[in-house]
Amino acid sequence: MGLENVWVATLTDGLIRADYIAGIETHQTPALTGKPSRWLLDVTLTVSAGSGTKDSWEVSHLHRTLAQTDVYPAQAAEELARRLHRLRRDGAAGVLRTYVRYEELSFEFSYFDADETAE
């Protein structure tokens, strides 16, 4: 059983199917005038996105942000990978959400079937 029944909530782009996730990373945004730097937890999807003009077209990996925080999200990528592994192993179906609480990231899973217990 794969992750085709697990959906991951993004920060602003809705839900993505977990079996399309090819990579997980954290990175820091640059600080801009009047705007501090932020840390992002992103996933890279197995689909690519293109943009450009008729003279030049660029294809790159599609990234989606799951959370942002002011402090480095230590172990967040590894914890997300572990959680996805457990959900795949258990054949789960539902939505995985990322929450920022007290500047720490946590993951909570809601099963589609109300009779099942959520983690």
BARO-751244 format. One record per atom (N, C-alpha, C): z, x negated, y; chain; residue in one letter; atom name; residue number from 1. Coordinates in nm, 2 decimals. Atoms other than C-alpha are relative to their C-alpha. Layout:
{c3 Z; c1 X; c2 Y; chain A; resn A; name CA; resi NUM}
...
//
This chain:
{c3 0.00; c1 -0.09; c2 -0.12; chain A; resn M; name N; resi 1}
{c3 0.00; c1 0.00; c2 0.00; chain A; resn M; name CA; resi 1}
{c3 0.00; c1 -0.09; c2 0.12; chain A; resn M; name C; resi 1}
{c3 0.01; c1 0.07; c2 -0.12; chain A; resn G; name N; resi 2}
{c3 -0.09; c1 -0.13; c2 0.34; chain A; resn G; name CA; resi 2}
{c3 0.08; c1 0.06; c2 0.12; chain A; resn G; name C; resi 2}
{c3 -0.06; c1 -0.05; c2 -0.12; chain A; resn L; name N; resi 3}
{c3 0.01; c1 -0.05; c2 0.70; chain A; resn L; name CA; resi 3}
{c3 -0.08; c1 0.11; c2 0.07; chain A; resn L; name C; resi 3}
{c3 0.09; c1 -0.10; c2 -0.06; chain A; resn E; name N; resi 4}
{c3 -0.25; c1 0.22; c2 0.76; chain A; resn E; name CA; resi 4}
{c3 0.08; c1 0.13; c2 0.04; chain A; resn E; name C; resi 4}
{c3 -0.07; c1 -0.12; c2 -0.04; chain A; resn N; name N; resi 5}
{c3 0.02; c1 0.49; c2 0.79; chain A; resn N; name CA; resi 5}
{c3 0.12; c1 -0.04; c2 0.10; chain A; resn N; name C; resi 5}
{c3 -0.10; c1 0.05; c2 -0.10; chain A; resn V; name N; resi 6}
{c3 0.24; c1 0.28; c2 1.04; chain A; resn V; name CA; resi 6}
{c3 -0.07; c1 -0.02; c2 0.13; chain A; resn V; name C; resi 6}
{c3 0.06; c1 0.01; c2 -0.14; chain A; resn W; name N; resi 7}
{c3 0.16; c1 0.32; c2 1.41; chain A; resn W; name CA; resi 7}
{c3 0.10; c1 -0.08; c2 0.08; chain A; resn W; name C; resi 7}
{c3 -0.09; c1 0.08; c2 -0.09; chain A; resn V; name N; resi 8}
{c3 0.30; c1 0.08; c2 1.68; chain A; resn V; name CA; resi 8}
{c3 -0.02; c1 0.05; c2 0.14; chain A; resn V; name C; resi 8}
{c3 0.01; c1 -0.05; c2 -0.14; chain A; resn A; name N; resi 9}
{c3 0.37; c1 0.21; c2 2.03; chain A; resn A; name CA; resi 9}
{c3 -0.01; c1 -0.12; c2 0.09; chain A; resn A; name C; resi 9}
{c3 0.02; c1 0.11; c2 -0.10; chain A; resn T; name N; resi 10}
{c3 0.24; c1 -0.01; c2 2.31; chain A; resn T; name CA; resi 10}
{c3 0.07; c1 0.04; c2 0.13; chain A; resn T; name C; resi 10}
{c3 -0.07; c1 -0.02; c2 -0.12; chain A; resn L; name N; resi 11}
{c3 0.39; c1 -0.04; c2 2.65; chain A; resn L; name CA; resi 11}
{c3 -0.08; c1 0.11; c2 0.09; chain A; resn L; name C; resi 11}
{c3 0.08; c1 -0.09; c2 -0.09; chain A; resn T; name N; resi 12}
{c3 0.10; c1 0.15; c2 2.83; chain A; resn T; name CA; resi 12}
{c3 -0.12; c1 0.06; c2 -0.07; chain A; resn T; name C; resi 12}
{c3 0.13; c1 -0.04; c2 0.06; chain A; resn D; name N; resi 13}
{c3 -0.19; c1 0.20; c2 2.58; chain A; resn D; name CA; resi 13}
{c3 0.01; c1 0.10; c2 -0.12; chain A; resn D; name C; resi 13}
{c3 -0.01; c1 -0.10; c2 0.11; chain A; resn G; name N; resi 14}
{c3 -0.05; c1 0.46; c2 2.34; chain A; resn G; name CA; resi 14}
{c3 0.03; c1 -0.07; c2 -0.13; chain A; resn G; name C; resi 14}
{c3 -0.03; c1 0.05; c2 0.14; chain A; resn L; name N; resi 15}
{c3 -0.04; c1 0.39; c2 1.96; chain A; resn L; name CA; resi 15}
{c3 -0.11; c1 -0.08; c2 -0.05; chain A; resn L; name C; resi 15}
{c3 0.10; c1 0.07; c2 0.08; chain A; resn I; name N; resi 16}
{c3 -0.22; c1 0.14; c2 1.75; chain A; resn I; name CA; resi 16}
{c3 0.04; c1 -0.01; c2 -0.14; chain A; resn I; name C; resi 16}
{c3 -0.03; c1 0.00; c2 0.14; chain A; resn R; name N; resi 17}
{c3 -0.24; c1 0.13; c2 1.38; chain A; resn R; name CA; resi 17}
{c3 0.04; c1 -0.14; c2 -0.04; chain A; resn R; name C; resi 17}
{c3 -0.06; c1 0.13; c2 0.03; chain A; resn A; name N; resi 18}
{c3 -0.03; c1 -0.16; c2 1.24; chain A; resn A; name CA; resi 18}
{c3 -0.09; c1 -0.08; c2 -0.09; chain A; resn A; name C; resi 18}
{c3 0.09; c1 0.08; c2 0.08; chain A; resn D; name N; resi 19}
{c3 -0.30; c1 -0.26; c2 0.99; chain A; resn D; name CA; resi 19}
{c3 -0.11; c1 -0.07; c2 0.08; chain A; resn D; name C; resi 19}
{c3 0.10; c1 0.07; c2 -0.09; chain A; resn Y; name N; resi 20}
{c3 -0.52; c1 -0.37; c2 1.29; chain A; resn Y; name CA; resi 20}
{c3 0.06; c1 -0.12; c2 0.07; chain A; resn Y; name C; resi 20}
{c3 -0.07; c1 0.12; c2 -0.06; chain A; resn I; name N; resi 21}
{c3 -0.26; c1 -0.63; c2 1.40; chain A; resn I; name CA; resi 21}
{c3 -0.03; c1 -0.13; c2 -0.07; chain A; resn I; name C; resi 21}
{c3 0.03; c1 0.13; c2 0.06; chain A; resn A; name N; resi 22}
{c3 -0.38; c1 -0.98; c2 1.34; chain A; resn A; name CA; resi 22}
{c3 0.09; c1 -0.11; c2 0.05; chain A; resn A; name C; resi 22}
{c3 -0.09; c1 0.11; c2 -0.05; chain A; resn G; name N; resi 23}
{c3 -0.13; c1 -1.18; c2 1.55; chain A; resn G; name CA; resi 23}
{c3 0.11; c1 0.06; c2 0.09; chain A; resn G; name C; resi 23}
{c3 -0.11; c1 -0.04; c2 -0.08; chain A; resn I; name N; resi 24}
{c3 0.20; c1 -1.15; c2 1.73; chain A; resn I; name CA; resi 24}
{c3 0.04; c1 -0.12; c2 0.09; chain A; resn I; name C; resi 24}
{c3 -0.04; c1 0.11; c2 -0.08; chain A; resn E; name N; resi 25}
{c3 0.30; c1 -1.36; c2 2.03; chain A; resn E; name CA; resi 25}
{c3 0.08; c1 0.04; c2 0.12; chain A; resn E; name C; resi 25}
{c3 -0.07; c1 -0.02; c2 -0.13; chain A; resn T; name N; resi 26}
{c3 0.53; c1 -1.39; c2 2.33; chain A; resn T; name CA; resi 26}
{c3 -0.05; c1 -0.11; c2 0.10; chain A; resn T; name C; resi 26}
{c3 0.04; c1 0.10; c2 -0.10; chain A; resn H; name N; resi 27}
{c3 0.42; c1 -1.55; c2 2.65; chain A; resn H; name CA; resi 27}
{c3 0.05; c1 0.05; c2 0.14; chain A; resn H; name C; resi 27}
{c3 -0.05; c1 -0.03; c2 -0.13; chain A; resn Q; name N; resi 28}
{c3 0.52; c1 -1.56; c2 3.01; chain A; resn Q; name CA; resi 28}
{c3 -0.11; c1 0.02; c2 0.10; chain A; resn Q; name C; resi 28}
{c3 0.10; c1 -0.02; c2 -0.10; chain A; resn T; name N; resi 29}
{c3 0.32; c1 -1.42; c2 3.30; chain A; resn T; name CA; resi 29}
{c3 0.03; c1 -0.09; c2 0.12; chain A; resn T; name C; resi 29}
{c3 -0.03; c1 0.09; c2 -0.11; chain A; resn P; name N; resi 30}
{c3 0.28; c1 -1.63; c2 3.61; chain A; resn P; name CA; resi 30}
{c3 0.07; c1 0.08; c2 0.11; chain A; resn P; name C; resi 30}
{c3 -0.07; c1 -0.06; c2 -0.11; chain A; resn A; name N; resi 31}
{c3 0.50; c1 -1.56; c2 3.91; chain A; resn A; name CA; resi 31}
{c3 -0.10; c1 0.02; c2 0.11; chain A; resn A; name C; resi 31}
{c3 0.08; c1 -0.02; c2 -0.11; chain A; resn L; name N; resi 32}
{c3 0.32; c1 -1.41; c2 4.20; chain A; resn L; name CA; resi 32}
{c3 0.09; c1 0.02; c2 0.12; chain A; resn L; name C; resi 32}
{c3 -0.07; c1 -0.02; c2 -0.12; chain A; resn T; name N; resi 33}
{c3 0.42; c1 -1.38; c2 4.56; chain A; resn T; name CA; resi 33}
{c3 0.07; c1 0.14; c2 0.01; chain A; resn T; name C; resi 33}
{c3 -0.08; c1 -0.13; c2 -0.01; chain A; resn G; name N; resi 34}
{c3 0.70; c1 -1.12; c2 4.58; chain A; resn G; name CA; resi 34}
{c3 0.02; c1 0.06; c2 -0.14; chain A; resn G; name C; resi 34}
{c3 -0.01; c1 -0.06; c2 0.13; chain A; resn K; name N; resi 35}
{c3 0.68; c1 -1.06; c2 4.20; chain A; resn K; name CA; resi 35}
{c3 0.04; c1 -0.11; c2 -0.10; chain A; resn K; name C; resi 35}
{c3 -0.05; c1 0.11; c2 0.09; chain A; resn P; name N; resi 36}
{c3 0.88; c1 -1.26; c2 3.95; chain A; resn P; name CA; resi 36}
{c3 -0.08; c1 0.00; c2 -0.13; chain A; resn P; name C; resi 36}
{c3 0.06; c1 0.02; c2 0.13; chain A; resn S; name N; resi 37}
{c3 0.75; c1 -1.39; c2 3.62; chain A; resn S; name CA; resi 37}
{c3 0.07; c1 0.09; c2 -0.10; chain A; resn S; name C; resi 37}
{c3 -0.06; c1 -0.08; c2 0.11; chain A; resn R; name N; resi 38}
{c3 0.80; c1 -1.17; c2 3.31; chain A; resn R; name CA; resi 38}
{c3 -0.05; c1 -0.06; c2 -0.14; chain A; resn R; name C; resi 38}
{c3 0.03; c1 0.04; c2 0.14; chain A; resn W; name N; resi 39}
{c3 0.80; c1 -1.24; c2 2.93; chain A; resn W; name CA; resi 39}
{c3 -0.06; c1 0.13; c2 -0.06; chain A; resn W; name C; resi 39}
{c3 0.07; c1 -0.11; c2 0.07; chain A; resn L; name N; resi 40}
{c3 0.56; c1 -1.02; c2 2.72; chain A; resn L; name CA; resi 40}
{c3 0.01; c1 -0.03; c2 -0.15; chain A; resn L; name C; resi 40}
{c3 0.02; c1 0.00; c2 0.15; chain A; resn L; name N; resi 41}
{c3 0.56; c1 -0.94; c2 2.35; chain A; resn L; name CA; resi 41}
{c3 -0.13; c1 0.07; c2 -0.02; chain A; resn L; name C; resi 41}
{c3 0.14; c1 -0.05; c2 0.02; chain A; resn D; name N; resi 42}
{c3 0.19; c1 -0.89; c2 2.26; chain A; resn D; name CA; resi 42}
{c3 -0.04; c1 -0.01; c2 -0.14; chain A; resn D; name C; resi 42}
{c3 0.07; c1 0.01; c2 0.13; chain A; resn V; name N; resi 43}
{c3 -0.01; c1 -0.82; c2 1.95; chain A; resn V; name CA; resi 43}
{c3 -0.15; c1 -0.02; c2 0.03; chain A; resn V; name C; resi 43}
{c3 0.14; c1 0.02; c2 0.00; chain A; resn T; name N; resi 44}
{c3 -0.36; c1 -0.93; c2 1.89; chain A; resn T; name CA; resi 44}
{c3 -0.06; c1 0.09; c2 -0.11; chain A; resn T; name C; resi 44}
{c3 0.06; c1 -0.09; c2 0.09; chain A; resn L; name N; resi 45}
{c3 -0.59; c1 -0.68; c2 1.72; chain A; resn L; name CA; resi 45}
{c3 -0.12; c1 -0.06; c2 -0.07; chain A; resn L; name C; resi 45}
{c3 0.12; c1 0.05; c2 0.07; chain A; resn T; name N; resi 46}
{c3 -0.86; c1 -0.74; c2 1.46; chain A; resn T; name CA; resi 46}
{c3 -0.13; c1 0.04; c2 0.06; chain A; resn T; name C; resi 46}
{c3 0.12; c1 -0.04; c2 -0.07; chain A; resn V; name N; resi 47}
{c3 -1.11; c1 -0.58; c2 1.69; chain A; resn V; name CA; resi 47}
{c3 -0.02; c1 -0.09; c2 0.13; chain A; resn V; name C; resi 47}
{c3 0.03; c1 0.08; c2 -0.12; chain A; resn S; name N; resi 48}
{c3 -1.28; c1 -0.76; c2 1.98; chain A; resn S; name CA; resi 48}
{c3 -0.04; c1 0.09; c2 0.11; chain A; resn S; name C; resi 48}
{c3 0.04; c1 -0.08; c2 -0.12; chain A; resn A; name N; resi 49}
{c3 -1.35; c1 -0.64; c2 2.33; chain A; resn A; name CA; resi 49}
{c3 -0.10; c1 -0.09; c2 0.08; chain A; resn A; name C; resi 49}
{c3 0.09; c1 0.07; c2 -0.08; chain A; resn G; name N; resi 50}
{c3 -1.64; c1 -0.73; c2 2.55; chain A; resn G; name CA; resi 50}
{c3 0.00; c1 0.05; c2 0.14; chain A; resn G; name C; resi 50}
{c3 0.01; c1 -0.04; c2 -0.14; chain A; resn S; name N; resi 51}
{c3 -1.69; c1 -0.74; c2 2.92; chain A; resn S; name CA; resi 51}
{c3 -0.10; c1 -0.09; c2 0.07; chain A; resn S; name C; resi 51}
{c3 0.09; c1 0.09; c2 -0.08; chain A; resn G; name N; resi 52}
{c3 -1.93; c1 -0.88; c2 3.18; chain A; resn G; name CA; resi 52}
{c3 -0.10; c1 0.08; c2 0.07; chain A; resn G; name C; resi 52}
{c3 0.12; c1 -0.06; c2 -0.07; chain A; resn T; name N; resi 53}
{c3 -2.26; c1 -0.81; c2 3.34; chain A; resn T; name CA; resi 53}
{c3 -0.12; c1 -0.01; c2 -0.08; chain A; resn T; name C; resi 53}
{c3 0.13; c1 0.01; c2 0.08; chain A; resn K; name N; resi 54}
{c3 -2.62; c1 -0.78; c2 3.23; chain A; resn K; name CA; resi 54}
{c3 -0.04; c1 -0.15; c2 -0.02; chain A; resn K; name C; resi 54}
{c3 0.03; c1 0.14; c2 0.01; chain A; resn D; name N; resi 55}
{c3 -2.65; c1 -1.16; c2 3.28; chain A; resn D; name CA; resi 55}
{c3 0.09; c1 -0.08; c2 -0.08; chain A; resn D; name C; resi 55}
{c3 -0.10; c1 0.08; c2 0.07; chain A; resn S; name N; resi 56}
{c3 -2.34; c1 -1.27; c2 3.11; chain A; resn S; name CA; resi 56}
{c3 0.10; c1 0.10; c2 -0.07; chain A; resn S; name C; resi 56}
{c3 -0.09; c1 -0.09; c2 0.07; chain A; resn W; name N; resi 57}
{c3 -2.13; c1 -1.10; c2 2.84; chain A; resn W; name CA; resi 57}
{c3 0.10; c1 -0.09; c2 -0.08; chain A; resn W; name C; resi 57}
{c3 -0.11; c1 0.08; c2 0.07; chain A; resn E; name N; resi 58}
{c3 -1.80; c1 -1.23; c2 2.70; chain A; resn E; name CA; resi 58}
{c3 0.07; c1 0.09; c2 -0.09; chain A; resn E; name C; resi 58}
{c3 -0.08; c1 -0.07; c2 0.11; chain A; resn V; name N; resi 59}
{c3 -1.63; c1 -1.12; c2 2.38; chain A; resn V; name CA; resi 59}
{c3 0.12; c1 -0.08; c2 -0.03; chain A; resn V; name C; resi 59}
{c3 -0.12; c1 0.06; c2 0.03; chain A; resn S; name N; resi 60}
{c3 -1.27; c1 -1.19; c2 2.32; chain A; resn S; name CA; resi 60}
{c3 0.09; c1 0.09; c2 -0.08; chain A; resn S; name C; resi 60}
{c3 -0.10; c1 -0.08; c2 0.08; chain A; resn H; name N; resi 61}
{c3 -0.97; c1 -1.08; c2 2.11; chain A; resn H; name CA; resi 61}
{c3 0.06; c1 0.11; c2 0.09; chain A; resn H; name C; resi 61}
{c3 -0.06; c1 -0.11; c2 -0.08; chain A; resn L; name N; resi 62}
{c3 -0.81; c1 -0.75; c2 2.22; chain A; resn L; name CA; resi 62}
{c3 0.15; c1 -0.02; c2 -0.02; chain A; resn L; name C; resi 62}
{c3 -0.15; c1 0.02; c2 0.00; chain A; resn H; name N; resi 63}
{c3 -0.44; c1 -0.79; c2 2.31; chain A; resn H; name CA; resi 63}
{c3 0.06; c1 0.13; c2 0.05; chain A; resn H; name C; resi 63}
{c3 -0.07; c1 -0.11; c2 -0.05; chain A; resn R; name N; resi 64}
{c3 -0.19; c1 -0.51; c2 2.36; chain A; resn R; name CA; resi 64}
{c3 0.15; c1 -0.04; c2 0.02; chain A; resn R; name C; resi 64}
{c3 -0.14; c1 0.04; c2 -0.03; chain A; resn T; name N; resi 65}
{c3 0.16; c1 -0.55; c2 2.52; chain A; resn T; name CA; resi 65}
{c3 0.09; c1 0.11; c2 -0.06; chain A; resn T; name C; resi 65}
{c3 -0.10; c1 -0.09; c2 0.06; chain A; resn L; name N; resi 66}
{c3 0.45; c1 -0.39; c2 2.33; chain A; resn L; name CA; resi 66}
{c3 0.13; c1 0.01; c2 0.09; chain A; resn L; name C; resi 66}
{c3 -0.12; c1 0.00; c2 -0.08; chain A; resn A; name N; resi 67}
{c3 0.73; c1 -0.49; c2 2.57; chain A; resn A; name CA; resi 67}
{c3 0.00; c1 -0.11; c2 0.10; chain A; resn A; name C; resi 67}
{c3 -0.02; c1 0.11; c2 -0.10; chain A; resn Q; name N; resi 68}
{c3 0.82; c1 -0.70; c2 2.88; chain A; resn Q; name CA; resi 68}
{c3 0.14; c1 0.00; c2 0.04; chain A; resn Q; name C; resi 68}
{c3 -0.14; c1 0.02; c2 -0.03; chain A; resn T; name N; resi 69}
{c3 1.15; c1 -0.85; c2 2.98; chain A; resn T; name CA; resi 69}
{c3 0.01; c1 -0.12; c2 0.09; chain A; resn T; name C; resi 69}
{c3 -0.02; c1 0.11; c2 -0.09; chain A; resn D; name N; resi 70}
{c3 1.29; c1 -1.09; c2 3.23; chain A; resn D; name CA; resi 70}
{c3 0.04; c1 -0.13; c2 -0.07; chain A; resn D; name C; resi 70}
{c3 -0.05; c1 0.12; c2 0.07; chain A; resn V; name N; resi 71}
{c3 1.43; c1 -1.33; c2 2.97; chain A; resn V; name CA; resi 71}
{c3 -0.09; c1 -0.03; c2 -0.12; chain A; resn V; name C; resi 71}
{c3 0.08; c1 0.04; c2 0.12; chain A; resn Y; name N; resi 72}
{c3 1.26; c1 -1.52; c2 2.68; chain A; resn Y; name CA; resi 72}
{c3 0.05; c1 0.09; c2 -0.12; chain A; resn Y; name C; resi 72}
{c3 -0.04; c1 -0.08; c2 0.12; chain A; resn P; name N; resi 73}
{c3 1.25; c1 -1.28; c2 2.38; chain A; resn P; name CA; resi 73}
{c3 0.00; c1 -0.08; c2 -0.13; chain A; resn P; name C; resi 73}
{c3 -0.01; c1 0.09; c2 0.12; chain A; resn A; name N; resi 74}
{c3 1.37; c1 -1.53; c2 2.12; chain A; resn A; name CA; resi 74}
{c3 -0.01; c1 0.08; c2 -0.13; chain A; resn A; name C; resi 74}
{c3 0.01; c1 -0.06; c2 0.14; chain A; resn Q; name N; resi 75}
{c3 1.27; c1 -1.44; c2 1.76; chain A; resn Q; name CA; resi 75}
{c3 -0.07; c1 0.13; c2 0.00; chain A; resn Q; name C; resi 75}
{c3 0.06; c1 -0.13; c2 0.00; chain A; resn A; name N; resi 76}
{c3 1.10; c1 -1.12; c2 1.87; chain A; resn A; name CA; resi 76}
{c3 -0.13; c1 0.01; c2 -0.08; chain A; resn A; name C; resi 76}
{c3 0.12; c1 0.00; c2 0.08; chain A; resn A; name N; resi 77}
{c3 0.76; c1 -1.21; c2 1.71; chain A; resn A; name CA; resi 77}
{c3 0.03; c1 -0.01; c2 -0.14; chain A; resn A; name C; resi 77}
{c3 -0.04; c1 0.01; c2 0.14; chain A; resn E; name N; resi 78}
{c3 0.93; c1 -1.31; c2 1.39; chain A; resn E; name CA; resi 78}
{c3 0.06; c1 0.12; c2 -0.05; chain A; resn E; name C; resi 78}
{c3 -0.06; c1 -0.13; c2 0.04; chain A; resn E; name N; resi 79}
{c3 1.14; c1 -1.00; c2 1.38; chain A; resn E; name CA; resi 79}
{c3 -0.10; c1 0.11; c2 -0.02; chain A; resn E; name C; resi 79}
{c3 0.10; c1 -0.10; c2 0.01; chain A; resn L; name N; resi 80}
{c3 0.84; c1 -0.78; c2 1.44; chain A; resn L; name CA; resi 80}
{c3 -0.08; c1 -0.02; c2 -0.13; chain A; resn L; name C; resi 80}
{c3 0.07; c1 0.03; c2 0.13; chain A; resn A; name N; resi 81}
{c3 0.66; c1 -0.96; c2 1.15; chain A; resn A; name CA; resi 81}
{c3 0.08; c1 0.04; c2 -0.12; chain A; resn A; name C; resi 81}
{c3 -0.09; c1 -0.04; c2 0.11; chain A; resn R; name N; resi 82}
{c3 0.96; c1 -0.91; c2 0.92; chain A; resn R; name CA; resi 82}
{c3 0.00; c1 0.15; c2 -0.01; chain A; resn R; name C; resi 82}
{c3 0.00; c1 -0.15; c2 0.01; chain A; resn R; name N; resi 83}
{c3 0.98; c1 -0.54; c2 1.01; chain A; resn R; name CA; resi 83}
{c3 -0.13; c1 0.06; c2 -0.05; chain A; resn R; name C; resi 83}
{c3 0.13; c1 -0.05; c2 0.05; chain A; resn L; name N; resi 84}
{c3 0.61; c1 -0.48; c2 0.95; chain A; resn L; name CA; resi 84}
{c3 -0.01; c1 -0.03; c2 -0.15; chain A; resn L; name C; resi 84}
{c3 0.00; c1 0.04; c2 0.15; chain A; resn H; name N; resi 85}
{c3 0.65; c1 -0.66; c2 0.61; chain A; resn H; name CA; resi 85}
{c3 0.08; c1 0.10; c2 -0.08; chain A; resn H; name C; resi 85}
{c3 -0.09; c1 -0.10; c2 0.07; chain A; resn R; name N; resi 86}
{c3 0.94; c1 -0.43; c2 0.51; chain A; resn R; name CA; resi 86}
{c3 -0.07; c1 0.14; c2 0.00; chain A; resn R; name C; resi 86}
{c3 0.06; c1 -0.13; c2 0.00; chain A; resn L; name N; resi 87}
{c3 0.75; c1 -0.12; c2 0.62; chain A; resn L; name CA; resi 87}
{c3 -0.12; c1 0.01; c2 -0.09; chain A; resn L; name C; resi 87}
{c3 0.11; c1 0.01; c2 0.10; chain A; resn R; name N; resi 88}
{c3 0.44; c1 -0.23; c2 0.42; chain A; resn R; name CA; resi 88}
{c3 0.05; c1 0.01; c2 -0.14; chain A; resn R; name C; resi 88}
{c3 -0.06; c1 0.01; c2 0.13; chain A; resn R; name N; resi 89}
{c3 0.65; c1 -0.31; c2 0.12; chain A; resn R; name CA; resi 89}
{c3 0.05; c1 0.14; c2 -0.05; chain A; resn R; name C; resi 89}
{c3 -0.06; c1 -0.13; c2 0.03; chain A; resn D; name N; resi 90}
{c3 0.82; c1 0.03; c2 0.13; chain A; resn D; name CA; resi 90}
{c3 -0.10; c1 0.12; c2 0.01; chain A; resn D; name C; resi 90}
{c3 0.10; c1 -0.11; c2 -0.01; chain A; resn G; name N; resi 91}
{c3 0.50; c1 0.23; c2 0.19; chain A; resn G; name CA; resi 91}
{c3 0.04; c1 0.10; c2 0.11; chain A; resn G; name C; resi 91}
{c3 -0.05; c1 -0.09; c2 -0.10; chain A; resn A; name N; resi 92}
{c3 0.64; c1 0.38; c2 0.51; chain A; resn A; name CA; resi 92}
{c3 -0.11; c1 0.06; c2 0.08; chain A; resn A; name C; resi 92}
{c3 0.10; c1 -0.06; c2 -0.09; chain A; resn A; name N; resi 93}
{c3 0.46; c1 0.62; c2 0.74; chain A; resn A; name CA; resi 93}
{c3 0.08; c1 0.05; c2 0.12; chain A; resn A; name C; resi 93}
{c3 -0.07; c1 -0.04; c2 -0.12; chain A; resn G; name N; resi 94}
{c3 0.57; c1 0.67; c2 1.10; chain A; resn G; name CA; resi 94}
{c3 -0.04; c1 -0.09; c2 0.12; chain A; resn G; name C; resi 94}
{c3 0.03; c1 0.07; c2 -0.13; chain A; resn V; name N; resi 95}
{c3 0.59; c1 0.51; c2 1.45; chain A; resn V; name CA; resi 95}
{c3 0.11; c1 -0.11; c2 0.02; chain A; resn V; name C; resi 95}
{c3 -0.09; c1 0.11; c2 -0.03; chain A; resn L; name N; resi 96}
{c3 0.75; c1 0.17; c2 1.53; chain A; resn L; name CA; resi 96}
{c3 0.00; c1 -0.02; c2 0.15; chain A; resn L; name C; resi 96}
{c3 -0.01; c1 0.01; c2 -0.15; chain A; resn R; name N; resi 97}
{c3 0.87; c1 0.14; c2 1.89; chain A; resn R; name CA; resi 97}
{c3 0.09; c1 -0.12; c2 0.03; chain A; resn R; name C; resi 97}
{c3 -0.08; c1 0.11; c2 -0.05; chain A; resn T; name N; resi 98}
{c3 1.00; c1 -0.16; c2 2.08; chain A; resn T; name CA; resi 98}
{c3 0.08; c1 0.04; c2 0.12; chain A; resn T; name C; resi 98}
{c3 -0.08; c1 -0.04; c2 -0.11; chain A; resn Y; name N; resi 99}
{c3 1.29; c1 -0.12; c2 2.31; chain A; resn Y; name CA; resi 99}
{c3 0.07; c1 -0.13; c2 0.06; chain A; resn Y; name C; resi 99}
{c3 -0.07; c1 0.11; c2 -0.06; chain A; resn V; name N; resi 100}
{c3 1.45; c1 -0.35; c2 2.57; chain A; resn V; name CA; resi 100}
{c3 0.13; c1 0.06; c2 0.05; chain A; resn V; name C; resi 100}
{c3 -0.13; c1 -0.04; c2 -0.03; chain A; resn R; name N; resi 101}
{c3 1.82; c1 -0.32; c2 2.59; chain A; resn R; name CA; resi 101}
{c3 0.08; c1 -0.12; c2 0.04; chain A; resn R; name C; resi 101}
{c3 -0.08; c1 0.12; c2 -0.05; chain A; resn Y; name N; resi 102}
{c3 2.04; c1 -0.56; c2 2.79; chain A; resn Y; name CA; resi 102}
{c3 -0.08; c1 -0.13; c2 -0.02; chain A; resn Y; name C; resi 102}
{c3 0.10; c1 0.11; c2 0.01; chain A; resn E; name N; resi 103}
{c3 1.73; c1 -0.79; c2 2.80; chain A; resn E; name CA; resi 103}
{c3 -0.02; c1 -0.05; c2 -0.14; chain A; resn E; name C; resi 103}
{c3 0.03; c1 0.03; c2 0.14; chain A; resn E; name N; resi 104}
{c3 1.71; c1 -0.80; c2 2.42; chain A; resn E; name CA; resi 104}
{c3 -0.10; c1 0.10; c2 -0.05; chain A; resn E; name C; resi 104}
{c3 0.10; c1 -0.09; c2 0.06; chain A; resn L; name N; resi 105}
{c3 1.42; c1 -0.65; c2 2.23; chain A; resn L; name CA; resi 105}
{c3 0.05; c1 0.04; c2 -0.14; chain A; resn L; name C; resi 105}
{c3 -0.04; c1 -0.06; c2 0.13; chain A; resn S; name N; resi 106}
{c3 1.49; c1 -0.42; c2 1.93; chain A; resn S; name CA; resi 106}
{c3 -0.12; c1 0.09; c2 -0.04; chain A; resn S; name C; resi 106}
{c3 0.10; c1 -0.08; c2 0.06; chain A; resn F; name N; resi 107}
{c3 1.26; c1 -0.23; c2 1.70; chain A; resn F; name CA; resi 107}
{c3 0.06; c1 0.12; c2 -0.07; chain A; resn F; name C; resi 107}
{c3 -0.05; c1 -0.12; c2 0.07; chain A; resn E; name N; resi 108}
{c3 1.32; c1 0.13; c2 1.58; chain A; resn E; name CA; resi 108}
{c3 -0.12; c1 0.07; c2 -0.05; chain A; resn E; name C; resi 108}
{c3 0.11; c1 -0.06; c2 0.07; chain A; resn F; name N; resi 109}
{c3 1.11; c1 0.31; c2 1.33; chain A; resn F; name CA; resi 109}
{c3 0.04; c1 0.15; c2 -0.02; chain A; resn F; name C; resi 109}
{c3 -0.02; c1 -0.14; c2 0.02; chain A; resn S; name N; resi 110}
{c3 1.07; c1 0.69; c2 1.32; chain A; resn S; name CA; resi 110}
{c3 -0.10; c1 0.05; c2 -0.11; chain A; resn S; name C; resi 110}
{c3 0.09; c1 -0.04; c2 0.11; chain A; resn Y; name N; resi 111}
{c3 0.94; c1 0.83; c2 0.99; chain A; resn Y; name CA; resi 111}
{c3 -0.07; c1 0.13; c2 0.04; chain A; resn Y; name C; resi 111}
{c3 0.07; c1 -0.13; c2 -0.02; chain A; resn F; name N; resi 112}
{c3 0.68; c1 1.11; c2 1.00; chain A; resn F; name CA; resi 112}
{c3 0.07; c1 0.11; c2 -0.07; chain A; resn F; name C; resi 112}
{c3 -0.07; c1 -0.10; c2 0.08; chain A; resn D; name N; resi 113}
{c3 0.87; c1 1.30; c2 0.73; chain A; resn D; name CA; resi 113}
{c3 0.15; c1 0.00; c2 0.05; chain A; resn D; name C; resi 113}
{c3 -0.14; c1 -0.01; c2 -0.06; chain A; resn A; name N; resi 114}
{c3 1.20; c1 1.43; c2 0.89; chain A; resn A; name CA; resi 114}
{c3 0.10; c1 -0.02; c2 -0.11; chain A; resn A; name C; resi 114}
{c3 -0.10; c1 0.01; c2 0.11; chain A; resn D; name N; resi 115}
{c3 1.37; c1 1.42; c2 0.54; chain A; resn D; name CA; resi 115}
{c3 0.03; c1 -0.15; c2 -0.02; chain A; resn D; name C; resi 115}
{c3 -0.03; c1 0.14; c2 0.03; chain A; resn E; name N; resi 116}
{c3 1.35; c1 1.04; c2 0.53; chain A; resn E; name CA; resi 116}
{c3 0.09; c1 -0.06; c2 0.11; chain A; resn E; name C; resi 116}
{c3 -0.09; c1 0.06; c2 -0.09; chain A; resn T; name N; resi 117}
{c3 1.61; c1 0.82; c2 0.70; chain A; resn T; name CA; resi 117}
{c3 -0.07; c1 -0.11; c2 0.08; chain A; resn T; name C; resi 117}
{c3 0.06; c1 0.10; c2 -0.09; chain A; resn A; name N; resi 118}
{c3 1.50; c1 0.61; c2 1.00; chain A; resn A; name CA; resi 118}
{c3 0.09; c1 -0.12; c2 -0.01; chain A; resn A; name C; resi 118}
{c3 -0.07; c1 0.13; c2 -0.01; chain A; resn E; name N; resi 119}
{c3 1.59; c1 0.24; c2 1.02; chain A; resn E; name CA; resi 119}
{c3 0.07; c1 -0.02; c2 0.13; chain A; resn E; name C; resi 119}
//
